[in-house]
Amino acid sequence: MPRVGLSTAAVVSAALDVIDAQGPDGLTLAAVASRTGVAAPSLYKHVAGLAELRALVGVRVLTEMTERFTAAVIGRSGDDAVAALLRTYREYVREHPARYAALPLDPLHDAGMLEAGKGMMQVFLGMLRGYGLTDSAAIHATRCARSIAHGFASIEANGGFGLAEDRDETYEQLIAMFLASLPR
């Protein structure tokens, strides 16, 4: 009999708590079971195993990010929207570095995360339509934007910027360089 109140969503939430506390490598069924107050075999009523749980965590993180990105760009356009999205991306990673690190680099090649990954991509592609970018050009620009946000935020989250210069200023310079690369 499943524990009252335990559901797949609750198991995923517990997994995120484990990741937040112990990092992505700390995610085990035993750790989630301990957090939910059940024996590890009881989790199989809600998830097929650790691989499925990791995929469900990825979907949840992608969904959280997509919701934030969407909220950041709604009512904005052009450079204002791009800058808001890039700042929001960095903010998410700063707030949830372990969750972000738990994502695969290419969720579009994971069947369990495909739809959530496409949802996030649509935010980027929709924002870039204002520059007349479609098809291949929009994909290239999306990759550039993601590389800026992912690269900077990942290095920052791992303590890779040790010099005294203001990281916010550096990030704003990166945003300005990306905006300058977009068609006018």
CYANA upper distance limits for C-alpha pairs under 8 A (distance plus 0.5 A):
  2 PRO  CA      6 LEU  CA      7.41
  2 PRO  CA     42 SER  CA      7.45
  2 PRO  CA     45 LYS  CA      7.57
  3 ARG  CA     38 VAL  CA      8.01
  5 GLY  CA     10 ALA  CA      8.27
  6 LEU  CA     10 ALA  CA      6.19
  6 LEU  CA     11 VAL  CA      7.39
  6 LEU  CA     36 THR  CA      8.28
  7 SER  CA     11 VAL  CA      6.67
  7 SER  CA     46 HIS  CA      6.71
  8 THR  CA     12 VAL  CA      6.72
  8 THR  CA     46 HIS  CA      5.35
  8 THR  CA     47 VAL  CA      7.14
  9 ALA  CA     13 SER  CA      6.67
 10 ALA  CA     14 ALA  CA      6.63
 11 VAL  CA     15 ALA  CA      6.63
 11 VAL  CA     32 VAL  CA      7.57
 11 VAL  CA     36 THR  CA      7.85
 11 VAL  CA     43 LEU  CA      8.06
 11 VAL  CA     46 HIS  CA      7.86
 12 VAL  CA     16 LEU  CA      6.73
 12 VAL  CA     53 LEU  CA      7.32
 12 VAL  CA     56 LEU  CA      7.15
 12 VAL  CA     57 VAL  CA      6.42
 12 VAL  CA     60 ARG  CA      8.43
 13 SER  CA     17 ASP  CA      6.83
 14 ALA  CA     18 VAL  CA      6.78
 14 ALA  CA     32 VAL  CA      6.36
 14 ALA  CA     35 ARG  CA      6.82
 14 ALA  CA     36 THR  CA      7.14
 15 ALA  CA     19 ILE  CA      6.70
 15 ALA  CA     27 LEU  CA      7.08
 15 ALA  CA     32 VAL  CA      6.07
 15 ALA  CA     53 LEU  CA      8.30
 15 ALA  CA     57 VAL  CA      7.68
 16 LEU  CA     20 ASP  CA      6.49
 16 LEU  CA     57 VAL  CA      7.34
 16 LEU  CA     99 ARG  CA      7.43
 17 ASP  CA     21 ALA  CA      6.67
 18 VAL  CA     22 GLN  CA      6.26
 18 VAL  CA     23 GLY  CA      7.72
 18 VAL  CA     26 GLY  CA      7.24
 18 VAL  CA     27 LEU  CA      6.59
 18 VAL  CA     31 ALA  CA      7.34
 18 VAL  CA     32 VAL  CA      7.22
 18 VAL  CA     35 ARG  CA      8.21
 19 ILE  CA     23 GLY  CA      4.94
 19 ILE  CA     24 PRO  CA      5.55
 19 ILE  CA     25 ASP  CA      8.17
 19 ILE  CA     26 GLY  CA      6.79
 19 ILE  CA     27 LEU  CA      6.42
 19 ILE  CA     98 ALA  CA      6.53
 19 ILE  CA     99 ARG  CA      6.77
 19 ILE  CA    102 ALA  CA      8.31
 20 ASP  CA     24 PRO  CA      8.47
 20 ASP  CA     96 HIS  CA      7.63
 20 ASP  CA     97 PRO  CA      8.49
 20 ASP  CA     98 ALA  CA      6.13
 20 ASP  CA     99 ARG  CA      6.93
 22 GLN  CA     26 GLY  CA      5.47
 22 GLN  CA     27 LEU  CA      8.01
 23 GLY  CA     27 LEU  CA      7.80
 23 GLY  CA     98 ALA  CA      5.52
 23 GLY  CA     99 ARG  CA      8.04
 23 GLY  CA    101 ALA  CA      8.50
 23 GLY  CA    102 ALA  CA      8.35
 24 PRO  CA     98 ALA  CA      6.57
 24 PRO  CA     99 ARG  CA      7.57
 24 PRO  CA    101 ALA  CA      7.22
 24 PRO  CA    102 ALA  CA      5.62
 26 GLY  CA     31 ALA  CA      8.02
 27 LEU  CA     31 ALA  CA      6.99
 27 LEU  CA     32 VAL  CA      7.77
 28 THR  CA     32 VAL  CA      6.89
 28 THR  CA     50 LEU  CA      7.34
 29 LEU  CA     33 ALA  CA      6.44
 29 LEU  CA     40 ALA  CA      6.42
 29 LEU  CA     43 LEU  CA      7.99
 29 LEU  CA     49 GLY  CA      8.16
 29 LEU  CA     50 LEU  CA      6.85
 30 ALA  CA     34 SER  CA      6.58
 30 ALA  CA     39 ALA  CA      8.20
 30 ALA  CA     40 ALA  CA      5.91
 31 ALA  CA     35 ARG  CA      6.75
 32 VAL  CA     36 THR  CA      6.66
 32 VAL  CA     40 ALA  CA      8.22
 33 ALA  CA     37 GLY  CA      6.38
 33 ALA  CA     38 VAL  CA      5.59
 33 ALA  CA     39 ALA  CA      6.11
 33 ALA  CA     40 ALA  CA      5.47
 33 ALA  CA     42 SER  CA      8.34
 33 ALA  CA     43 LEU  CA      7.33
 34 SER  CA     38 VAL  CA      6.85
 34 SER  CA     39 ALA  CA      7.76
 34 SER  CA     40 ALA  CA      8.30
 38 VAL  CA     42 SER  CA      6.82
 38 VAL  CA     43 LEU  CA      8.16
 39 ALA  CA     43 LEU  CA      7.92
 40 ALA  CA     44 TYR  CA      8.19
 41 PRO  CA     45 LYS  CA      8.48
 42 SER  CA     46 HIS  CA      8.37
 43 LEU  CA     47 VAL  CA      6.63
 44 TYR  CA     48 ALA  CA      5.93
 44 TYR  CA     49 GLY  CA      6.98
 47 VAL  CA     52 GLU  CA      6.82
 47 VAL  CA     53 LEU  CA      6.70
 48 ALA  CA     52 GLU  CA      6.46
 48 ALA  CA     53 LEU  CA      8.10
 49 GLY  CA     53 LEU  CA      6.76
 50 LEU  CA     54 ARG  CA      6.57
 51 ALA  CA     55 ALA  CA      6.84
 52 GLU  CA     56 LEU  CA      6.66
 53 LEU  CA     57 VAL  CA      6.59
 54 ARG  CA     58 GLY  CA      6.66
 54 ARG  CA    102 ALA  CA      8.47
 55 ALA  CA     59 VAL  CA      6.75
 55 ALA  CA    112 GLY  CA      6.32
 55 ALA  CA    113 MET  CA      6.88
 56 LEU  CA     60 ARG  CA      6.72
 56 LEU  CA    112 GLY  CA      7.86
 56 LEU  CA    113 MET  CA      8.20
 57 VAL  CA     61 VAL  CA      6.68
 58 GLY  CA     62 LEU  CA      6.53
 58 GLY  CA    102 ALA  CA      7.61
 58 GLY  CA    103 LEU  CA      6.00
 58 GLY  CA    104 PRO  CA      8.18
 58 GLY  CA    113 MET  CA      7.10
 59 VAL  CA     63 THR  CA      6.47
 59 VAL  CA    112 GLY  CA      8.02
 59 VAL  CA    113 MET  CA      5.92
 59 VAL  CA    116 ALA  CA      6.23
 59 VAL  CA    117 GLY  CA      8.34
 60 ARG  CA     64 GLU  CA      6.63
 61 VAL  CA     65 MET  CA      6.64
 61 VAL  CA     99 ARG  CA      7.29
 61 VAL  CA    100 TYR  CA      7.73
 61 VAL  CA    103 LEU  CA      8.10
 62 LEU  CA     66 THR  CA      6.48
 62 LEU  CA    116 ALA  CA      6.42
 62 LEU  CA    117 GLY  CA      7.01
 62 LEU  CA    120 MET  CA      7.43
 63 THR  CA     67 GLU  CA      6.58
 63 THR  CA    116 ALA  CA      6.61
 63 THR  CA    119 GLY  CA      8.39
 63 THR  CA    120 MET  CA      8.09
 64 GLU  CA     68 ARG  CA      6.81
 65 MET  CA     69 PHE  CA      6.53
 65 MET  CA     89 TYR  CA      7.97
 65 MET  CA     92 TYR  CA      7.58
 65 MET  CA    120 MET  CA      7.97
 66 THR  CA     70 THR  CA      6.44
 66 THR  CA    119 GLY  CA      7.31
 66 THR  CA    120 MET  CA      5.42
 66 THR  CA    123 VAL  CA      7.78
 67 GLU  CA     71 ALA  CA      6.66
 68 ARG  CA     72 ALA  CA      6.61
 68 ARG  CA     88 THR  CA      7.60
 69 PHE  CA     73 VAL  CA      6.87
 69 PHE  CA     85 LEU  CA      6.11
 69 PHE  CA     88 THR  CA      6.92
 69 PHE  CA     89 TYR  CA      7.64
 69 PHE  CA    120 MET  CA      8.47
 69 PHE  CA    123 VAL  CA      7.58
 70 THR  CA     74 ILE  CA      6.54
 70 THR  CA    123 VAL  CA      6.86
 72 ALA  CA     81 ALA  CA      7.87
 72 ALA  CA     84 ALA  CA      6.31
 72 ALA  CA     85 LEU  CA      6.44
 72 ALA  CA     88 THR  CA      7.34
 73 VAL  CA     77 SER  CA      7.67
 73 VAL  CA     81 ALA  CA      5.41
 73 VAL  CA     82 VAL  CA      8.07
 73 VAL  CA     84 ALA  CA      6.88
 73 VAL  CA     85 LEU  CA      6.78
 73 VAL  CA    127 MET  CA      8.20
 74 ILE  CA     81 ALA  CA      8.40
 76 ARG  CA     80 ASP  CA      6.56
 76 ARG  CA     81 ALA  CA      5.44
 77 SER  CA     81 ALA  CA      5.25
 77 SER  CA     82 VAL  CA      8.10
 77 SER  CA    127 MET  CA      7.54
 77 SER  CA    130 GLY  CA      7.56
 78 GLY  CA     82 VAL  CA      6.91
 78 GLY  CA    127 MET  CA      7.78
 78 GLY  CA    128 LEU  CA      8.24
 78 GLY  CA    130 GLY  CA      6.57
 78 GLY  CA    131 TYR  CA      7.55
 79 ASP  CA     83 ALA  CA      6.51
 79 ASP  CA    179 LEU  CA      6.93
 80 ASP  CA     84 ALA  CA      6.60
 81 ALA  CA     85 LEU  CA      6.63
 81 ALA  CA    127 MET  CA      7.39
 82 VAL  CA     86 LEU  CA      6.71
 82 VAL  CA    127 MET  CA      7.48
 82 VAL  CA    179 LEU  CA      8.18
 83 ALA  CA     87 ARG  CA      6.58
 83 ALA  CA    175 ILE  CA      6.81
 84 ALA  CA     88 THR  CA      6.52
 85 LEU  CA     89 TYR  CA      6.57
 86 LEU  CA     90 ARG  CA      6.91
 86 LEU  CA    145 ALA  CA      7.85
 86 LEU  CA    149 ALA  CA      6.48
 86 LEU  CA    175 ILE  CA      7.81
 87 ARG  CA     91 GLU  CA      6.68
 87 ARG  CA    149 ALA  CA      8.49
 88 THR  CA     92 TYR  CA      6.65
 89 TYR  CA     93 VAL  CA      7.03
 89 TYR  CA    149 ALA  CA      6.78
 89 TYR  CA    150 HIS  CA      8.40
 90 ARG  CA     94 ARG  CA      6.65
 90 ARG  CA    149 ALA  CA      6.52
 90 ARG  CA    150 HIS  CA      8.10
 90 ARG  CA    152 PHE  CA      8.28
 90 ARG  CA    153 ALA  CA      5.85
 91 GLU  CA     95 GLU  CA      6.60
 92 TYR  CA     96 HIS  CA      6.43
 92 TYR  CA     97 PRO  CA      8.26
 93 VAL  CA     97 PRO  CA      5.33
 93 VAL  CA    100 TYR  CA      6.45
 93 VAL  CA    153 ALA  CA      6.64
 93 VAL  CA    154 SER  CA      7.91
 93 VAL  CA    157 ALA  CA      7.75
 94 ARG  CA    153 ALA  CA      7.51
 94 ARG  CA    157 ALA  CA      6.82
 96 HIS  CA    100 TYR  CA      6.67
 97 PRO  CA    101 ALA  CA      6.58
 97 PRO  CA    154 SER  CA      8.36
 97 PRO  CA    157 ALA  CA      6.63
 98 ALA  CA    102 ALA  CA      6.73
 99 ARG  CA    103 LEU  CA      7.50
103 LEU  CA    107 PRO  CA      7.95
106 ASP  CA    110 ASP  CA      7.97
107 PRO  CA    113 MET  CA      6.07
107 PRO  CA    114 LEU  CA      6.62
107 PRO  CA    117 GLY  CA      6.25
108 LEU  CA    113 MET  CA      7.05
108 LEU  CA    114 LEU  CA      5.16
108 LEU  CA    115 GLU  CA      8.34
108 LEU  CA    117 GLY  CA      6.13
108 LEU  CA    118 LYS  CA      7.49
109 HIS  CA    113 MET  CA      8.35
109 HIS  CA    114 LEU  CA      7.18
110 ASP  CA    114 LEU  CA      6.38
113 MET  CA    117 GLY  CA      6.43
114 LEU  CA    118 LYS  CA      6.59
115 GLU  CA    119 GLY  CA      6.68
116 ALA  CA    120 MET  CA      7.01
117 GLY  CA    121 MET  CA      6.73
118 LYS  CA    122 GLN  CA      6.62
119 GLY  CA    123 VAL  CA      7.36
120 MET  CA    124 PHE  CA      7.46
121 MET  CA    125 LEU  CA      6.67
121 MET  CA    142 THR  CA      8.38
122 GLN  CA    126 GLY  CA      6.24
123 VAL  CA    127 MET  CA      6.69
124 PHE  CA    128 LEU  CA      6.80
124 PHE  CA    142 THR  CA      6.61
125 LEU  CA    129 ARG  CA      6.87
125 LEU  CA    134 THR  CA      8.07
125 LEU  CA    138 ALA  CA      6.67
125 LEU  CA    139 ILE  CA      7.94
125 LEU  CA    142 THR  CA      7.38
126 GLY  CA    130 GLY  CA      8.11
128 LEU  CA    132 GLY  CA      7.49
128 LEU  CA    133 LEU  CA      6.20
128 LEU  CA    134 THR  CA      8.14
128 LEU  CA    138 ALA  CA      6.97
128 LEU  CA    141 ALA  CA      8.30
128 LEU  CA    142 THR  CA      8.47
129 ARG  CA    133 LEU  CA      5.58
129 ARG  CA    134 THR  CA      6.76
129 ARG  CA    138 ALA  CA      8.16
131 TYR  CA    182 LEU  CA      7.48
131 TYR  CA    183 PRO  CA      6.49
131 TYR  CA    184 ARG  CA      7.29
132 GLY  CA    183 PRO  CA      8.13
133 LEU  CA    137 ALA  CA      6.11
133 LEU  CA    138 ALA  CA      5.33
134 THR  CA    138 ALA  CA      5.21
134 THR  CA    139 ILE  CA      8.18
135 ASP  CA    139 ILE  CA      7.01
136 SER  CA    140 HIS  CA      6.78
137 ALA  CA    141 ALA  CA      6.75
138 ALA  CA    142 THR  CA      6.50
139 ILE  CA    143 ARG  CA      6.66
140 HIS  CA    144 CYS  CA      6.79
141 ALA  CA    145 ALA  CA      6.68
141 ALA  CA    182 LEU  CA      8.45
142 THR  CA    146 ARG  CA      6.53
143 ARG  CA    147 SER  CA      6.42
144 CYS  CA    148 ILE  CA      6.77
144 CYS  CA    178 PHE  CA      8.28
145 ALA  CA    149 ALA  CA      6.81
145 ALA  CA    178 PHE  CA      7.68
146 ARG  CA    150 HIS  CA      6.13
146 ARG  CA    151 GLY  CA      8.40
147 SER  CA    151 GLY  CA      5.95
148 ILE  CA    152 PHE  CA      6.45
148 ILE  CA    174 LEU  CA      7.60
148 ILE  CA    175 ILE  CA      8.50
149 ALA  CA    153 ALA  CA      6.35
150 HIS  CA    154 SER  CA      6.22
151 GLY  CA    155 ILE  CA      6.61
152 PHE  CA    156 GLU  CA      6.53
152 PHE  CA    171 TYR  CA      7.97
153 ALA  CA    157 ALA  CA      6.41
154 SER  CA    158 ASN  CA      6.77
155 ILE  CA    159 GLY  CA      6.93
155 ILE  CA    160 GLY  CA      5.49
155 ILE  CA    161 PHE  CA      7.49
156 GLU  CA    160 GLY  CA      5.98
156 GLU  CA    161 PHE  CA      6.44
161 PHE  CA    167 ARG  CA      8.10
165 GLU  CA    169 GLU  CA      8.46
165 GLU  CA    170 THR  CA      8.44
166 ASP  CA    170 THR  CA      7.06
167 ARG  CA    171 TYR  CA      6.67
168 ASP  CA    172 GLU  CA      6.66
169 GLU  CA    173 GLN  CA      6.74
170 THR  CA    174 LEU  CA      6.90
171 TYR  CA    175 ILE  CA      6.77
172 GLU  CA    176 ALA  CA      6.66
173 GLN  CA    177 MET  CA      6.66
174 LEU  CA    178 PHE  CA      6.71
175 ILE  CA    179 LEU  CA      6.62
176 ALA  CA    180 ALA  CA      6.59
177 MET  CA    181 SER  CA      6.95
178 PHE  CA    182 LEU  CA      7.32
